[in-house]
Amino acid sequence: MTRTPVRIGEVARKGASGFFRKHGMVYSASVAFNLLLSSVPILFLVFGATSLFLETKNLPFEELADVLKKTFPYGAQILVPTLKGLFASGATFGILGFLLLVLSSFSFTDAVHTSLSVMIGVGTKKRLRSRVVVHAALVLSLTLLTFSAILVPPLWKGLSVITYGISAGLDAAFHLLLKAIAAAVLAGILFAGGTLSYRYLSPIRVGWRNALAGTSLFLVLLYGIKWGFTFYVKKISRLNVIYGSLFGIICFIIVAYLFAAAYLFGASVIGVLEREEEGECSPNEETGAAPDETSGGD
């Protein structure tokens, strides 16, 4: 299927029409709410699993705050202090608490799956077992990323030794290169996460090409929302005057809602691509005759 500008515009138009016709903004609110509800339980599970192998003081709170600042404006102001408070209290939740954390964090995965079902246009849902497996894979992946956030930064900073003794210009260029590589790696992680979630959390097995197309659109919208909202808050808005101490929470809620809308908009576009590919693959259903009707007989 060719991806000419006219073709891309037509698919985007159909995706936008389907998004609003299927009440995409309402489902975006559902995803955003469950994200806010599940973010602390998921991160607590991930950091708790990491603390089984490392001391609590070594947990990557600073790295988490840095990642959130780059991808999720104002999220660091809400999530990181809450996590620090939980671990500083030294309280244990026990088996019941662990199960409650798992259930509350699973609500986000289930909300995303249900919303994808609607946006892609498939009435059925995957079995509960499949959704639980995907959720377990999500928690495991975040745990591995947490380990990486602990181990990689010291090695990354060690690369700065290479610049000792060289000119200031080359040193600045080298550090700029390191920042560009780090930004590219972060974008790659987001791209891979979006593609895999579209493919495996959807009620149908989305084709790789369509999943990549939807993820590309989602990332463009995500970074556009991030930069646009940050500019709006810093240069135009007076939300800090209106909400005072609740300013960070309000911004966190708004950004979560906009990100969820961008994600489901990508899913709506994927639904358009999937339906058109199904139509191209089955032309006989529309115009062809059955084989035994054309065969002759005595």
CORLINLIN-V718539 format. One record per helix or strand of 3 or more residues. SS is the DSSP state (h for helix, s for strand). FROM is the first residue (numbers start at 1). LEN is the number of residues. If there is no record, write none. Layout:
ss=SS from=FROM len=LEN
ss=SS from=FROM len=LEN
//
This chain:
ss=h from=5 len=17
ss=h from=24 len=28
ss=h from=56 len=3
ss=h from=61 len=11
ss=h from=75 len=15
ss=h from=94 len=27
ss=h from=128 len=36
ss=h from=168 len=33
ss=h from=208 len=29
ss=h from=239 len=43
ss=h from=283 len=3
ss=h from=291 len=4
//
